[in-house]
Amino acid sequence: MSQLPTAIPNILPEGEYKFEITDVKEFSSTFGAGSYWKMYFSVQDVNGENFDFSLSINPKMQRYHDILRALEVEPDEQGFMHPPDDVVGMKFRGDIYQRQAANDKSKTINDIKNLQPTMKSSNPKSKASFPAEEDPGDSKVPF
């Protein structure tokens, strides 16, 4: 008899997470001209558990603007935000929450909010905090 792997939740628990962008793919929109992008993330909760997470975005969506701000992209004089050429590996923090799907009220989906750069770790609204990351730069290795 084969043992099946543990099932991963379809919906991630609400809470604070670290996000790392692992991939971005462009898709043609089925609702007319244009494209949308799917961003893939590796997320880590305050307990150190890692999950895969993804979101569909387009340049007009508020969540896309929020992600770029969390990546410390500033708008130009005309209000356009130009992301770096490669965002894979870039990190930020934020909250994952649950909401009803807009196109199917019987489904619950995850979304994101309260995004911030990783360097700004003091969030007064945060209910939990991540352990401090060690800086291996000054460690002495005996030979």
Protein Blocks (a to p, Z undefined) as FASTA:
>chain_A
ZZddddddfbdcedddddddfbdcddddfebgcdddddddddddfkopacdddddddfkb
mklmmmmmmnopacdfkopacddfblghiacdddddddddfklmkbccdddehiacfklm
bcfkbmbdcdddddfklpccdZZ
